[in-house]
Structures are given as structure tokens and as C-alpha cells.
Amino acid sequence: MEARYYDKLKDEKVQCRLCPHLCVISEGYKGICKVRHNKNGILNALNYESFSAINFDPIEKKPLYHFFPGKDILSFGAIGCNFHCACCQNYEISQADASTFPRTIKMTTSEAIKMALSHINNIGIAFTYNEPTIWFEQMIDIAIKSKEAGLKNVVVSNGYINPNPLNELIEYIDAFNIDLKSFNPEKHKRFTGGELSNVLSSLAQIVKEGRHLEVTFLVVPGINDNFEEFQSMTDWIATNLGKETPFHISRYFPRFKMTTNATSSALINQLTNIAIKKLDFVYNGNIAATDFQNTICPNCSQLIIAREGYHITQKNYGSQGECNFCGHKILKV
């Protein structure tokens, strides 16, 4: 499948323009993501119609807590990533090479839509597990057909995509969860290989276009747990994205190349106490049950949703996502 968003250069080289890496790729080689391959001066998407994982998940698992709570979503994963985080939880697929990955699942766009429509509690399709934006050609094809079928589309991403392809993608996507890795530009570059400024631009672009957005922050001890940087991040989110943006503070566990001990509950609590000073909706992830899994109305302080893990045990909201006690709009339903 010929890739989108690239330029042909001299000597059969190409420059990919999908993400800010702007890889210049010689004939026979791949970009940083390991899935966009130059063959005879044509950039090909090696991951088209190649899936690594397919599951019906609770929407809360994405995590999306304010977007059709209690519903399921058909989740598709592919291969590759344009970041190389040392603690990646899905490194088996995100850091894989499309040419050598041993267990791809072949599925057409029509088959994907048919599967999504087969499950009664399913609201749509999520592009997730690895970095979905490097699966751009497949995402667009599925997302267009999904919308035509009356389904919702969700992207779970690192946000490292250029403005033009993101603008095209946004037209068909209803909700995003973006994983913000660090708020220190140097640490972000060292940890992920990508520039923080590009991720922040994507977040602002998503909000400007009126799409539902939730932000996740994985706390990695010694990497991104500086309190002052975290305070600056929550200030930026409140000012630029809105204080009503759901913010998920997630606990790290040793994976891939990192052996640092798991994030302590005490550190999660300290960061949560900083975040709630600026943001209306702060949640804790990958941690034993806390009050910060529930949704509380910021207007009247009543319990709107009680959760145990990914399951809703109590809900007090109306058909338009409004608080049953004061009418404040909270959820997209």
C-alpha cells in the first residue's frame, strides 16, 4: 500500500511527512517507526491491513472516563511506533519491525466494520495498543467507513503527528486520549526521541477542533516525577486545554528496558494533590482502588460515577451526560 504524506527526493530517496521526525529514507530502508518503507522511490505502508491485536474492551480501559461510560469499544492494534520509550508496556508490538513480525492478523476494512457492528454494547472502534498514527492509511479507511455505519472512532496516541495529517484524521475521530510523557523538553526528547512542542501542538489542535480529549501521564520515577515540572504541566493543561480536561495519572511498572521499581502509591498521591488544584477531573490508573477512580461533579461535589477497575458500580447522570443533582454537563454520552 503506497503511504500518504511523503515527498520524493533525488536518488530514489523519500521524505516522510506524517510525523515531526520527517525521516529521509533511502531506497530499501524504513523510517524510525519501522513500518514505512522506501521501495524504488515509493514510500509504502507495510502495516496496511496487518493487525497485531483485536479485542472488545471497556471504554474505560483506553482510558476514557467521560466518553460513553460503561460501553465497550472494538480495539485494534498494529505494529510499530515513532517513539522508543524504554518502559513501553506494549513493546512487543510497538518496537517490532513490520517485515519480521511473526503473527499479524489480516483483516480488510469491511471485515473490521462488520466485527464492530456484531457486538451489542459496542459504540465503535479504537485505534490503540501501539502508536496508531503511523497506521494512518488504515486508520483513515476504517474511520471513514465506521462513521458511515454510525459508529464512534477513538484514537489512543502519543500525539506525535504533523498538523496536516492530524487535521485530516480529526474529521473522522470523536475522542482522543493522548499520553503526555514529560513536560521537560530535554527529558521528553531523551526519553521518547520526540519533541515535546509537537505533542503540545497536537493537544491544542484537537481541542481547537472540538473533539473530546483526555490526557494520560505515566509517572516514571527518576524520569518525569519532578514536582515543579508536573505543576507546570497541570497549569498548561488548565490554561490551554481547559480545567475540565480529564487527566489520568498512571502508575509505572518495570517493562521492556527499565528495571526501576514501580511508582509508589505515595508519589501518585502527591502528584494527584497537585493536579486537583488546577483540574476538575483527576484520576489514578494502574493502582489499587482509590477515590480518584470516581467522577465527582465539580459544581455540586456529588458522586456522578463510582468505578471498580473498569466497571461502573453507580451512576448519577442524565441522558445528556449532565449531573442528576445540579444539571452540570460532565460527560459525552
C-alpha positions in Angstrom: 0.0 0.0 0.0 1.5 3.3 -1.0 1.9 5.6 2.0 0.4 9.1 2.4 2.2 12.3 3.3 5.7 12.0 1.7 7.8 13.7 -0.9 10.1 12.1 -3.5 13.7 13.3 -3.4 16.7 12.7 -5.6 18.4 9.3 -5.9 15.2 7.4 -5.1 15.2 8.9 -1.5 11.9 9.9 0.0 11.0 12.2 3.0 8.1 11.1 5.1 5.9 14.0 6.3 3.5 12.1 8.5 5.2 12.9 11.8 7.7 15.5 13.0 10.6 13.2 12.6 10.5 13.9 8.9 12.5 10.8 8.1 14.6 10.9 4.9 14.6 7.3 3.8 16.9 5.8 1.3 15.8 3.1 -1.1 15.4 -0.2 0.7 15.2 1.3 4.2 12.5 2.1 6.7 11.7 5.2 8.9 12.0 5.4 12.6 8.6 3.7 13.0 9.9 0.6 11.2 6.7 0.4 9.1 7.1 3.0 6.4 9.5 1.5 3.7 11.1 3.0 0.6 10.9 0.6 -2.3 12.2 2.0 -5.6 11.5 5.6 -4.6 7.9 4.8 -3.4 7.1 5.0 0.3 5.0 2.0 1.3 2.9 1.4 4.4 3.9 -2.1 5.4 1.3 -2.3 8.1 -1.8 -1.9 5.9 -4.4 -4.5 6.8 -2.0 -6.0 9.3 -3.3 -6.2 12.8 -1.4 -7.3 15.9 -4.3 -7.3 18.4 -8.1 -7.2 18.3 -10.3 -7.0 21.4 -13.6 -5.7 22.6 -12.5 -3.5 25.6 -14.4 -1.4 28.2 -14.1 2.2 27.0 -12.6 3.0 30.5 -9.6 0.9 29.6 -8.4 3.4 27.0 -8.6 5.2 29.4 -11.7 7.4 28.5 -13.8 8.1 31.6 -16.0 10.9 30.2 -16.8 9.3 26.8 -19.8 6.9 26.7 -19.0 5.4 30.1 -19.9 1.8 30.6 -19.8 1.0 26.9 -17.4 -1.3 25.0 -15.2 -0.4 22.0 -13.6 -2.7 19.5 -9.9 -2.1 19.8 -7.4 -2.6 17.0 -3.6 -2.6 17.3 -1.0 -2.7 14.6 2.8 -2.7 14.6 5.4 0.0 15.3 5.8 3.4 16.9 7.6 6.6 16.3 8.7 6.8 19.9 11.1 4.5 21.6 10.2 4.7 25.3 12.4 2.4 27.5 9.4 1.4 29.6 6.9 0.7 26.9 4.2 -1.7 28.2 3.4 -3.0 24.7 7.0 -3.1 23.4 6.4 -6.5 21.7 4.3 -4.8 19.1 5.3 -1.1 19.3 9.0 -1.8 18.9 8.6 -4.5 16.3 9.6 -4.5 12.7 6.8 -4.9 10.2 8.9 -7.0 7.9 9.6 -9.6 10.6 6.7 -9.5 13.0 5.6 -13.2 13.2 1.9 -13.1 14.0 -0.1 -10.4 12.1 -3.8 -10.8 11.7 -5.0 -10.0 8.2 -8.4 -8.1 8.0 -10.0 -5.8 5.5 -11.8 -2.6 6.3 -15.2 -4.2 5.6 -14.4 -7.1 7.9 -13.4 -4.6 10.7 -16.7 -2.7 10.4 -18.7 -6.0 10.4 -17.0 -7.1 13.6 -17.6 -3.7 15.3 -21.4 -3.9 14.4 -21.6 -7.5 15.8 -21.3 -6.6 19.5 -24.4 -5.2 21.1 -22.7 -3.0 23.7 -20.1 -1.7 21.3 -20.1 2.0 20.4 -17.3 2.0 17.8 -13.6 1.4 17.0 -10.5 2.4 19.0 -7.1 2.6 17.4 -4.7 1.7 20.2 -2.1 -0.6 21.8 0.8 0.6 19.6 1.1 4.1 18.1 -1.9 4.3 15.8 -0.9 7.4 13.9 1.8 5.6 12.0 -1.0 3.3 10.8 -2.5 6.4 9.1 -3.7 4.8 5.9 -5.5 2.0 7.6 -7.0 4.3 10.3 -8.4 6.7 7.7 -10.0 3.9 5.7 -11.6 2.3 8.7 -12.6 5.5 10.4 -14.5 6.8 7.3 -16.5 3.5 6.9 -17.0 3.4 10.7 -18.6 6.9 10.7 -20.8 5.9 7.7 -22.0 2.9 9.8 -23.0 5.2 12.7 -20.1 4.2 14.9 -17.7 6.3 17.1 -13.9 6.4 16.5 -11.3 6.8 19.2 -7.5 7.3 19.0 -5.1 6.5 21.9 -1.8 8.1 20.9 1.4 9.8 21.8 0.2 12.8 19.7 3.4 12.8 17.6 1.9 13.6 14.2 2.2 16.6 11.9 -0.7 19.2 11.7 -1.9 18.4 8.2 -2.4 14.7 8.7 -3.8 15.3 12.2 -6.3 17.7 10.7 -7.5 15.1 8.2 -7.7 12.5 10.9 -9.7 14.7 13.3 -12.5 15.0 10.8 -13.4 11.3 11.5 -12.3 10.9 15.2 -14.7 11.5 18.1 -12.3 11.2 21.0 -8.6 11.1 21.8 -6.5 10.0 24.7 -3.1 11.5 24.4 -0.2 10.2 26.5 1.9 13.1 27.6 5.3 11.7 28.6 7.0 14.6 30.2 6.8 18.4 30.5 10.5 18.9 30.3 11.6 19.3 26.7 15.1 17.8 27.2 13.8 14.8 29.2 11.0 14.3 26.7 13.5 14.2 23.8 15.8 11.9 25.6 13.1 9.5 26.9 11.0 9.3 23.7 13.1 10.6 20.8 10.5 13.2 20.0 10.0 16.9 20.7 7.6 18.0 23.4 6.4 21.1 21.5 4.9 18.9 18.7 2.9 16.9 21.2 1.6 20.1 22.9 0.6 21.5 19.4 -1.4 18.3 18.7 -3.2 18.6 22.0 -4.1 22.2 21.3 -5.2 21.3 17.7 -7.5 18.6 19.0 -9.2 20.9 21.5 -9.5 23.7 18.9 -11.4 21.3 16.6 -13.8 20.5 19.4 -13.0 16.8 19.8 -13.3 15.0 23.2 -9.8 14.8 24.8 -8.4 13.1 27.9 -4.8 13.1 28.8 -2.7 10.4 30.4 0.5 10.9 32.3 2.6 7.8 33.2 4.7 8.6 36.2 8.2 7.0 35.9 10.4 7.5 38.9 13.6 9.5 38.1 12.3 10.4 34.6 9.3 12.6 34.9 8.4 12.9 38.6 9.7 16.4 39.2 7.1 18.3 41.2 7.8 21.7 39.6 7.6 20.3 36.1 4.4 18.5 37.0 2.9 21.7 38.4 3.8 23.5 35.1 2.1 20.7 33.1 -1.1 20.9 35.0 -1.1 24.7 34.7 -0.6 24.4 31.0 -3.4 21.8 30.6 -5.8 24.0 32.6 -4.9 27.1 30.6 -4.6 25.7 27.1 -6.9 22.6 27.1 -9.4 23.6 29.8 -9.6 22.7 33.5 -12.4 20.2 32.7 -10.0 18.0 30.7 -10.0 14.6 32.3 -6.4 13.8 33.5 -5.2 10.3 34.2 -2.1 9.9 36.5 -0.9 6.4 35.9 1.5 4.2 37.8 4.5 2.8 36.0 5.7 -0.9 36.3 9.1 -2.2 35.1 8.8 -3.2 31.4 11.0 -3.5 28.4 14.4 -1.9 29.1 13.6 -0.4 32.5 14.1 -2.1 35.8 13.4 0.9 38.1 10.9 0.0 40.9 7.3 0.6 40.3 5.9 4.1 41.1 4.9 4.3 44.7 1.4 5.0 45.8 2.7 7.8 47.9 4.2 9.6 44.8 0.9 9.1 42.9 -1.0 10.7 45.8 1.4 13.6 46.0 1.1 14.4 42.3 -2.7 13.9 42.5 -2.9 16.5 45.2 -1.0 19.0 42.9 -3.2 18.2 39.9 -6.6 18.7 41.7 -5.7 22.3 42.5 -5.9 23.1 38.8 -8.0 20.4 37.1 -11.6 19.3 37.7 -11.3 15.7 36.9 -8.1 13.8 38.1 -8.0 10.0 38.0 -5.4 7.4 39.2 -4.5 4.4 36.9 -2.7 1.1 37.5 -3.2 1.4 41.2 -5.4 -0.2 43.9 -8.9 1.3 44.2 -8.9 5.0 45.4 -11.5 7.8 45.4 -9.7 9.1 42.3 -11.3 6.4 40.1 -14.7 8.0 40.7 -16.2 11.0 38.8 -17.3 13.9 41.1 -19.3 16.8 39.9 -17.1 19.9 40.2 -20.2 22.1 40.5 -22.0 20.4 43.4 -19.5 17.8 44.6 -21.9 14.9 44.3 -20.8 11.4 43.1 -21.6 11.0 39.4 -19.9 7.7 38.6 -18.4 5.1 41.0 -15.9 2.7 39.5 -14.2 -0.5 40.5 -11.4 -1.0 38.0 -13.0 -0.7 34.6 -16.5 -1.4 35.8 -19.2 1.2 36.8 -20.9 0.4 40.1 -23.0 3.5 40.4 -24.1 6.3 38.1 -25.9 9.6 38.7 -26.1 11.3 35.3 -28.8 12.0 32.7 -29.2 11.2 29.0 -27.1 14.3 28.0 -24.3 13.5 30.4 -25.5 16.0 33.0 -25.2 15.7 36.8 -28.5 14.4 38.2 -28.2 16.7 41.2 -27.4 20.2 39.6 -27.6 19.7 35.9 -23.9 20.5 35.2 -22.8 18.9 31.9 -19.9 16.5 32.5 -19.9 13.5 30.1 -20.2 12.8 26.4 -22.9 10.2 26.1 
